Amino acid sequence: MEERILKVEDLKVYFPVKKGILKKTVGYIKAVDGISFDLKPGETIGLVGESGCGKTSTGKALVRLNPIHEGKVYYNGQSLTELKDEEFNKLRPDIQMIFQDPFSSLNPRMTVGEIIGEPLKFHRKNEDVTELVIKYMELTGLRKEYLKRYPHEFSGGQRQRIGIARALALEPKLIIADEPVSALDVSIQAQIINLMMKLQKELNLSYIFIAHDLSVVKHISDRIVVMYLGNVMEISPSKKLYSEPFHPYTKSLIASIPVPEPGKKGKREFLQGEIPSPLNSPVGCKFSTRCKYADDLCKEKRPILEIVEGEHQIACHHWRKINNVE
C-alpha cells in the first residue's frame, strides 16, 4: 500500500449548545460528522464545499485548535488523537497552518522579522534567527529590507506571504491552508497559488488546501474532497472531478463555476431548498433535503463512501443509476 502522511478516520467535531443559568448542554452542532480521507507525501488535497460545510472545522481539528469529539487522526502512522498536549507539541513544527485573513492572523505590534522569528526562538534556539528569517522571506518573495516593517504597511498579498513564511520557518512537512487566497484579488490569488506550488516542489510539502471556490482549487489540488453539512460526498482525482463528477451535489458545484467564454452558456444545476441546520441535520444522507434523486432510502439511511474506481469514492445510494453505471 502507498505511504500516507496523514490518515483521518471517522472524524467528528461537535460544539455543545448550552442554555440556562447552569449552562446545561442541550444539544450539539455537528460541524464535522464522521469524515474519512488520507493524504500522500507531496500531495495536495483540496477540501471544498459551501460555507458551513465543516471544512475549516476539520482543518483546525487536525492541529488541535478545535476539540475532536470522536475519530482517529494518524500522522506518519502515529495516532495524534491519543497524544497528550506535551507530546503533540513536539510534533507541532511538522504540521503548520496558514489562515484565511492575512491581517488578523498577524500581530500588528510586531515587525515582519519578529512575526517570522517568534516560533524560531522556541524550536530552533541554537541557530541564527535573523539569518533564518531572511532566508524564509526571500523564499516567499519578500525583500530583506522589509524586516523591520509592520503588517499594516503591506498589501493583502504581501501579508499572506508573511503568513506563509512564518509557517515555513519551522520546516513543516504538512501545511493546512485555510482559504489562503479568498480575501485577495484574482491576480494576487494566482501569484500566491503559484508560490505555494513552487514551494511544494522545492521543499516536498504536503498540503490540505481549504476553499469554497472550485475554480481556485482546480489548479493546485491532486485530489479533491467535497464536503456538505459535515459529511464527505465525493473524493476524486482533480481532473476527473471536473470532467466527470458523479455525486449530484458535486455536479451542482461544478455547474456553478462561471464559463470564461462570452456567449457560451454552461449547464446549470439549481439546488432546491435550504441547507439544514447542523444542530438538527437529516438522519440519512445529509444532501437528501435538496437532492432531486432522493427517496425514502436516502432519508432513512446514511450512505457510506464506496469506491467507484481507483481513488474515486462517492457517498450516494443511487450513484450507479444517476451516472448510468452498471
Contacts in CASP RR format, 6 or more apart in sequence:
PFRMAT RR
TARGET T0000
AUTHOR 0000-0000-0000
METHOD contacts of the structure
MODEL  1
MEERILKVEDLKVYFPVKKGILKKTVGYIKAVDGISFDLKPGETIGLVGE
SGCGKTSTGKALVRLNPIHEGKVYYNGQSLTELKDEEFNKLRPDIQMIFQ
DPFSSLNPRMTVGEIIGEPLKFHRKNEDVTELVIKYMELTGLRKEYLKRY
PHEFSGGQRQRIGIARALALEPKLIIADEPVSALDVSIQAQIINLMMKLQ
KELNLSYIFIAHDLSVVKHISDRIVVMYLGNVMEISPSKKLYSEPFHPYT
KSLIASIPVPEPGKKGKREFLQGEIPSPLNSPVGCKFSTRCKYADDLCKE
KRPILEIVEGEHQIACHHWRKINNVE
2 40 0 8 1.000
3 40 0 8 1.000
3 41 0 8 1.000
4 38 0 8 1.000
4 39 0 8 1.000
4 40 0 8 1.000
4 74 0 8 1.000
4 77 0 8 1.000
5 39 0 8 1.000
5 40 0 8 1.000
5 41 0 8 1.000
5 42 0 8 1.000
5 43 0 8 1.000
5 75 0 8 1.000
5 76 0 8 1.000
5 173 0 8 1.000
5 174 0 8 1.000
5 206 0 8 1.000
6 38 0 8 1.000
6 39 0 8 1.000
6 62 0 8 1.000
6 73 0 8 1.000
6 74 0 8 1.000
6 75 0 8 1.000
6 174 0 8 1.000
6 206 0 8 1.000
6 208 0 8 1.000
7 38 0 8 1.000
7 39 0 8 1.000
7 72 0 8 1.000
7 73 0 8 1.000
7 74 0 8 1.000
7 77 0 8 1.000
8 35 0 8 1.000
8 36 0 8 1.000
8 37 0 8 1.000
8 38 0 8 1.000
8 58 0 8 1.000
8 62 0 8 1.000
8 72 0 8 1.000
8 73 0 8 1.000
8 74 0 8 1.000
9 36 0 8 1.000
9 71 0 8 1.000
9 72 0 8 1.000
9 73 0 8 1.000
9 74 0 8 1.000
10 34 0 8 1.000
10 35 0 8 1.000
10 36 0 8 1.000
10 70 0 8 1.000
10 71 0 8 1.000
10 72 0 8 1.000
11 32 0 8 1.000
11 34 0 8 1.000
11 35 0 8 1.000
11 36 0 8 1.000
11 58 0 8 1.000
11 61 0 8 1.000
11 68 0 8 1.000
11 70 0 8 1.000
11 71 0 8 1.000
11 72 0 8 1.000
11 73 0 8 1.000
12 30 0 8 1.000
12 32 0 8 1.000
12 33 0 8 1.000
12 34 0 8 1.000
12 68 0 8 1.000
12 69 0 8 1.000
12 70 0 8 1.000
12 71 0 8 1.000
13 31 0 8 1.000
13 32 0 8 1.000
13 54 0 8 1.000
13 57 0 8 1.000
13 58 0 8 1.000
13 61 0 8 1.000
13 66 0 8 1.000
13 67 0 8 1.000
13 68 0 8 1.000
13 69 0 8 1.000
14 28 0 8 1.000
14 29 0 8 1.000
14 30 0 8 1.000
14 31 0 8 1.000
14 69 0 8 1.000
15 28 0 8 1.000
15 29 0 8 1.000
15 31 0 8 1.000
16 25 0 8 1.000
16 27 0 8 1.000
16 28 0 8 1.000
16 29 0 8 1.000
17 25 0 8 1.000
17 26 0 8 1.000
17 27 0 8 1.000
17 28 0 8 1.000
17 29 0 8 1.000
17 279 0 8 1.000
18 24 0 8 1.000
18 25 0 8 1.000
18 26 0 8 1.000
19 26 0 8 1.000
27 279 0 8 1.000
28 69 0 8 1.000
28 279 0 8 1.000
29 278 0 8 1.000
29 279 0 8 1.000
30 230 0 8 1.000
30 278 0 8 1.000
30 279 0 8 1.000
30 281 0 8 1.000
31 52 0 8 1.000
31 54 0 8 1.000
31 57 0 8 1.000
31 66 0 8 1.000
31 230 0 8 1.000
31 278 0 8 1.000
32 54 0 8 1.000
32 57 0 8 1.000
32 58 0 8 1.000
32 61 0 8 1.000
32 230 0 8 1.000
33 229 0 8 1.000
33 230 0 8 1.000
33 231 0 8 1.000
33 278 0 8 1.000
33 281 0 8 1.000
33 286 0 8 1.000
34 70 0 8 1.000
34 71 0 8 1.000
34 230 0 8 1.000
34 231 0 8 1.000
35 58 0 8 1.000
35 225 0 8 1.000
35 227 0 8 1.000
35 230 0 8 1.000
35 231 0 8 1.000
35 232 0 8 1.000
36 232 0 8 1.000
36 305 0 8 1.000
37 45 0 8 1.000
37 225 0 8 1.000
37 232 0 8 1.000
37 235 0 8 1.000
39 45 0 8 1.000
39 174 0 8 1.000
39 206 0 8 1.000
39 208 0 8 1.000
40 206 0 8 1.000
41 173 0 8 1.000
41 204 0 8 1.000
41 206 0 8 1.000
42 200 0 8 1.000
42 204 0 8 1.000
42 205 0 8 1.000
42 206 0 8 1.000
42 207 0 8 1.000
43 206 0 8 1.000
43 207 0 8 1.000
43 222 0 8 1.000
43 223 0 8 1.000
44 200 0 8 1.000
44 206 0 8 1.000
44 207 0 8 1.000
44 208 0 8 1.000
44 209 0 8 1.000
44 220 0 8 1.000
44 221 0 8 1.000
44 222 0 8 1.000
44 223 0 8 1.000
45 207 0 8 1.000
45 208 0 8 1.000
45 209 0 8 1.000
45 221 0 8 1.000
45 222 0 8 1.000
45 223 0 8 1.000
45 224 0 8 1.000
45 225 0 8 1.000
46 207 0 8 1.000
46 208 0 8 1.000
46 209 0 8 1.000
46 210 0 8 1.000
46 211 0 8 1.000
46 217 0 8 1.000
46 220 0 8 1.000
46 221 0 8 1.000
46 223 0 8 1.000
46 224 0 8 1.000
46 225 0 8 1.000
47 55 0 8 1.000
47 58 0 8 1.000
47 59 0 8 1.000
47 208 0 8 1.000
47 209 0 8 1.000
47 210 0 8 1.000
47 211 0 8 1.000
47 224 0 8 1.000
47 225 0 8 1.000
47 227 0 8 1.000
48 55 0 8 1.000
48 210 0 8 1.000
48 211 0 8 1.000
48 212 0 8 1.000
48 214 0 8 1.000
48 217 0 8 1.000
48 224 0 8 1.000
48 225 0 8 1.000
48 226 0 8 1.000
48 227 0 8 1.000
48 253 0 8 1.000
49 55 0 8 1.000
49 212 0 8 1.000
49 226 0 8 1.000
49 227 0 8 1.000
49 228 0 8 1.000
49 253 0 8 1.000
50 212 0 8 1.000
50 228 0 8 1.000
50 275 0 8 1.000
51 212 0 8 1.000
52 229 0 8 1.000
52 275 0 8 1.000
52 278 0 8 1.000
53 227 0 8 1.000
53 228 0 8 1.000
53 229 0 8 1.000
53 230 0 8 1.000
54 227 0 8 1.000
54 230 0 8 1.000
55 210 0 8 1.000
55 212 0 8 1.000
55 227 0 8 1.000
56 100 0 8 1.000
56 178 0 8 1.000
56 179 0 8 1.000
56 210 0 8 1.000
57 66 0 8 1.000
58 210 0 8 1.000
58 227 0 8 1.000
59 65 0 8 1.000
59 66 0 8 1.000
59 97 0 8 1.000
59 176 0 8 1.000
59 178 0 8 1.000
59 208 0 8 1.000
59 210 0 8 1.000
60 66 0 8 1.000
60 97 0 8 1.000
60 178 0 8 1.000
61 67 0 8 1.000
61 68 0 8 1.000
61 73 0 8 1.000
62 73 0 8 1.000
62 80 0 8 1.000
62 95 0 8 1.000
62 176 0 8 1.000
62 208 0 8 1.000
63 92 0 8 1.000
63 95 0 8 1.000
63 96 0 8 1.000
63 97 0 8 1.000
63 176 0 8 1.000
64 85 0 8 1.000
64 88 0 8 1.000
65 97 0 8 1.000
68 81 0 8 1.000
71 81 0 8 1.000
72 79 0 8 1.000
72 81 0 8 1.000
73 79 0 8 1.000
73 80 0 8 1.000
73 81 0 8 1.000
74 80 0 8 1.000
75 91 0 8 1.000
75 94 0 8 1.000
75 95 0 8 1.000
75 174 0 8 1.000
78 91 0 8 1.000
80 88 0 8 1.000
80 91 0 8 1.000
83 91 0 8 1.000
92 170 0 8 1.000
93 119 0 8 1.000
93 123 0 8 1.000
93 170 0 8 1.000
93 171 0 8 1.000
93 172 0 8 1.000
94 170 0 8 1.000
94 172 0 8 1.000
94 173 0 8 1.000
94 174 0 8 1.000
95 172 0 8 1.000
95 173 0 8 1.000
95 174 0 8 1.000
95 175 0 8 1.000
95 176 0 8 1.000
96 167 0 8 1.000
96 168 0 8 1.000
96 170 0 8 1.000
96 172 0 8 1.000
96 174 0 8 1.000
96 175 0 8 1.000
96 176 0 8 1.000
97 167 0 8 1.000
97 175 0 8 1.000
97 176 0 8 1.000
97 177 0 8 1.000
97 178 0 8 1.000
98 160 0 8 1.000
98 163 0 8 1.000
98 164 0 8 1.000
98 167 0 8 1.000
98 175 0 8 1.000
98 176 0 8 1.000
98 177 0 8 1.000
98 178 0 8 1.000
98 180 0 8 1.000
99 105 0 8 1.000
99 163 0 8 1.000
99 178 0 8 1.000
99 180 0 8 1.000
100 178 0 8 1.000
100 179 0 8 1.000
100 180 0 8 1.000
100 182 0 8 1.000
100 183 0 8 1.000
101 183 0 8 1.000
102 156 0 8 1.000
102 157 0 8 1.000
102 159 0 8 1.000
102 160 0 8 1.000
102 162 0 8 1.000
102 163 0 8 1.000
102 180 0 8 1.000
102 183 0 8 1.000
103 151 0 8 1.000
103 156 0 8 1.000
103 159 0 8 1.000
105 163 0 8 1.000
106 115 0 8 1.000
106 151 0 8 1.000
106 159 0 8 1.000
106 162 0 8 1.000
106 163 0 8 1.000
107 114 0 8 1.000
107 115 0 8 1.000
107 151 0 8 1.000
108 150 0 8 1.000
108 151 0 8 1.000
108 152 0 8 1.000
109 150 0 8 1.000
110 118 0 8 1.000
110 150 0 8 1.000
110 151 0 8 1.000
111 147 0 8 1.000
111 148 0 8 1.000
111 149 0 8 1.000
111 150 0 8 1.000
112 133 0 8 1.000
112 137 0 8 1.000
112 142 0 8 1.000
112 146 0 8 1.000
112 147 0 8 1.000
112 148 0 8 1.000
112 149 0 8 1.000
112 150 0 8 1.000
112 151 0 8 1.000
112 162 0 8 1.000
113 130 0 8 1.000
113 133 0 8 1.000
113 137 0 8 1.000
113 147 0 8 1.000
113 148 0 8 1.000
115 151 0 8 1.000
115 162 0 8 1.000
115 163 0 8 1.000
115 166 0 8 1.000
116 133 0 8 1.000
116 136 0 8 1.000
116 137 0 8 1.000
116 162 0 8 1.000
116 163 0 8 1.000
116 165 0 8 1.000
116 166 0 8 1.000
116 169 0 8 1.000
117 129 0 8 1.000
117 132 0 8 1.000
117 133 0 8 1.000
117 166 0 8 1.000
117 169 0 8 1.000
118 166 0 8 1.000
119 166 0 8 1.000
119 169 0 8 1.000
119 170 0 8 1.000
120 127 0 8 1.000
120 129 0 8 1.000
120 132 0 8 1.000
120 133 0 8 1.000
120 169 0 8 1.000
120 170 0 8 1.000
121 129 0 8 1.000
123 170 0 8 1.000
124 132 0 8 1.000
124 169 0 8 1.000
124 170 0 8 1.000
130 147 0 8 1.000
132 169 0 8 1.000
133 147 0 8 1.000
133 165 0 8 1.000
133 169 0 8 1.000
134 144 0 8 1.000
134 147 0 8 1.000
136 165 0 8 1.000
136 166 0 8 1.000
136 168 0 8 1.000
136 169 0 8 1.000
137 143 0 8 1.000
137 144 0 8 1.000
137 146 0 8 1.000
137 147 0 8 1.000
137 165 0 8 1.000
138 144 0 8 1.000
139 165 0 8 1.000
139 168 0 8 1.000
139 199 0 8 1.000
139 202 0 8 1.000
140 161 0 8 1.000
140 162 0 8 1.000
140 164 0 8 1.000
140 165 0 8 1.000
140 168 0 8 1.000
140 195 0 8 1.000
140 199 0 8 1.000
141 161 0 8 1.000
141 195 0 8 1.000
142 158 0 8 1.000
142 161 0 8 1.000
142 162 0 8 1.000
142 165 0 8 1.000
146 154 0 8 1.000
151 159 0 8 1.000
151 162 0 8 1.000
154 162 0 8 1.000
155 188 0 8 1.000
156 183 0 8 1.000
156 184 0 8 1.000
156 188 0 8 1.000
157 184 0 8 1.000
157 188 0 8 1.000
157 191 0 8 1.000
157 192 0 8 1.000
160 180 0 8 1.000
160 181 0 8 1.000
160 184 0 8 1.000
160 192 0 8 1.000
161 192 0 8 1.000
161 195 0 8 1.000
164 180 0 8 1.000
164 192 0 8 1.000
164 195 0 8 1.000
164 196 0 8 1.000
164 199 0 8 1.000
167 175 0 8 1.000
168 199 0 8 1.000
168 203 0 8 1.000
171 203 0 8 1.000
172 205 0 8 1.000
173 204 0 8 1.000
173 205 0 8 1.000
173 206 0 8 1.000
174 205 0 8 1.000
174 206 0 8 1.000
174 207 0 8 1.000
174 208 0 8 1.000
175 205 0 8 1.000
175 206 0 8 1.000
175 207 0 8 1.000
175 208 0 8 1.000
176 207 0 8 1.000
176 208 0 8 1.000
176 210 0 8 1.000
177 196 0 8 1.000
177 207 0 8 1.000
177 208 0 8 1.000
177 209 0 8 1.000
177 210 0 8 1.000
178 210 0 8 1.000
179 210 0 8 1.000
179 211 0 8 1.000
179 212 0 8 1.000
180 192 0 8 1.000
180 196 0 8 1.000
180 209 0 8 1.000
181 188 0 8 1.000
181 189 0 8 1.000
181 192 0 8 1.000
181 193 0 8 1.000
181 211 0 8 1.000
181 216 0 8 1.000
182 211 0 8 1.000
182 212 0 8 1.000
182 213 0 8 1.000
182 216 0 8 1.000
184 192 0 8 1.000
189 216 0 8 1.000
193 216 0 8 1.000
193 219 0 8 1.000
193 220 0 8 1.000
196 207 0 8 1.000
196 209 0 8 1.000
196 220 0 8 1.000
197 219 0 8 1.000
197 220 0 8 1.000
199 205 0 8 1.000
200 207 0 8 1.000
207 220 0 8 1.000
209 217 0 8 1.000
209 220 0 8 1.000
209 221 0 8 1.000
211 217 0 8 1.000
214 242 0 8 1.000
214 253 0 8 1.000
214 254 0 8 1.000
214 256 0 8 1.000
214 257 0 8 1.000
215 257 0 8 1.000
215 258 0 8 1.000
217 224 0 8 1.000
217 238 0 8 1.000
218 238 0 8 1.000
218 242 0 8 1.000
221 238 0 8 1.000
222 237 0 8 1.000
222 238 0 8 1.000
223 235 0 8 1.000
223 236 0 8 1.000
223 237 0 8 1.000
223 238 0 8 1.000
223 311 0 8 1.000
224 235 0 8 1.000
224 236 0 8 1.000
224 237 0 8 1.000
224 238 0 8 1.000
224 241 0 8 1.000
225 232 0 8 1.000
225 234 0 8 1.000
225 235 0 8 1.000
226 232 0 8 1.000
226 233 0 8 1.000
226 234 0 8 1.000
226 235 0 8 1.000
226 236 0 8 1.000
226 241 0 8 1.000
226 247 0 8 1.000
226 249 0 8 1.000
226 250 0 8 1.000
226 253 0 8 1.000
227 233 0 8 1.000
228 249 0 8 1.000
228 286 0 8 1.000
228 287 0 8 1.000
229 275 0 8 1.000
229 276 0 8 1.000
229 278 0 8 1.000
229 281 0 8 1.000
229 286 0 8 1.000
229 287 0 8 1.000
230 278 0 8 1.000
230 286 0 8 1.000
231 286 0 8 1.000
231 302 0 8 1.000
231 315 0 8 1.000
232 305 0 8 1.000
232 313 0 8 1.000
232 315 0 8 1.000
233 247 0 8 1.000
233 249 0 8 1.000
233 250 0 8 1.000
233 287 0 8 1.000
233 314 0 8 1.000
233 315 0 8 1.000
233 316 0 8 1.000
234 241 0 8 1.000
234 245 0 8 1.000
234 246 0 8 1.000
234 247 0 8 1.000
234 249 0 8 1.000
234 250 0 8 1.000
234 312 0 8 1.000
234 313 0 8 1.000
234 314 0 8 1.000
234 315 0 8 1.000
234 316 0 8 1.000
235 305 0 8 1.000
235 311 0 8 1.000
235 312 0 8 1.000
235 313 0 8 1.000
235 314 0 8 1.000
236 245 0 8 1.000
236 246 0 8 1.000
236 250 0 8 1.000
236 311 0 8 1.000
236 312 0 8 1.000
236 313 0 8 1.000
237 311 0 8 1.000
237 312 0 8 1.000
240 312 0 8 1.000
241 250 0 8 1.000
241 254 0 8 1.000
242 254 0 8 1.000
245 251 0 8 1.000
245 253 0 8 1.000
245 254 0 8 1.000
246 308 0 8 1.000
246 312 0 8 1.000
246 314 0 8 1.000
246 316 0 8 1.000
246 319 0 8 1.000
246 322 0 8 1.000
246 323 0 8 1.000
247 314 0 8 1.000
247 315 0 8 1.000
247 316 0 8 1.000
247 319 0 8 1.000
248 269 0 8 1.000
248 287 0 8 1.000
248 291 0 8 1.000
248 292 0 8 1.000
248 293 0 8 1.000
248 316 0 8 1.000
248 322 0 8 1.000
249 271 0 8 1.000
249 287 0 8 1.000
249 290 0 8 1.000
249 291 0 8 1.000
251 269 0 8 1.000
252 269 0 8 1.000
252 270 0 8 1.000
252 271 0 8 1.000
255 266 0 8 1.000
255 267 0 8 1.000
255 268 0 8 1.000
255 269 0 8 1.000
256 268 0 8 1.000
256 269 0 8 1.000
259 265 0 8 1.000
259 266 0 8 1.000
271 290 0 8 1.000
272 290 0 8 1.000
272 292 0 8 1.000
273 289 0 8 1.000
273 290 0 8 1.000
274 289 0 8 1.000
274 290 0 8 1.000
275 290 0 8 1.000
276 282 0 8 1.000
276 286 0 8 1.000
276 289 0 8 1.000
282 288 0 8 1.000
282 289 0 8 1.000
282 299 0 8 1.000
283 299 0 8 1.000
283 300 0 8 1.000
283 302 0 8 1.000
284 298 0 8 1.000
284 299 0 8 1.000
284 300 0 8 1.000
284 301 0 8 1.000
284 302 0 8 1.000
284 303 0 8 1.000
285 291 0 8 1.000
285 294 0 8 1.000
285 298 0 8 1.000
285 299 0 8 1.000
285 301 0 8 1.000
285 302 0 8 1.000
285 303 0 8 1.000
285 315 0 8 1.000
285 316 0 8 1.000
285 317 0 8 1.000
286 302 0 8 1.000
287 294 0 8 1.000
288 294 0 8 1.000
288 298 0 8 1.000
288 299 0 8 1.000
291 298 0 8 1.000
293 318 0 8 1.000
293 321 0 8 1.000
293 322 0 8 1.000
295 318 0 8 1.000
297 317 0 8 1.000
298 317 0 8 1.000
298 318 0 8 1.000
301 317 0 8 1.000
302 315 0 8 1.000
303 315 0 8 1.000
303 316 0 8 1.000
303 317 0 8 1.000
304 315 0 8 1.000
305 313 0 8 1.000
305 314 0 8 1.000
305 315 0 8 1.000
306 313 0 8 1.000
306 314 0 8 1.000
306 315 0 8 1.000
306 319 0 8 1.000
307 313 0 8 1.000
308 314 0 8 1.000
308 319 0 8 1.000
308 325 0 8 1.000
316 322 0 8 1.000
319 325 0 8 1.000
320 326 0 8 1.000
END
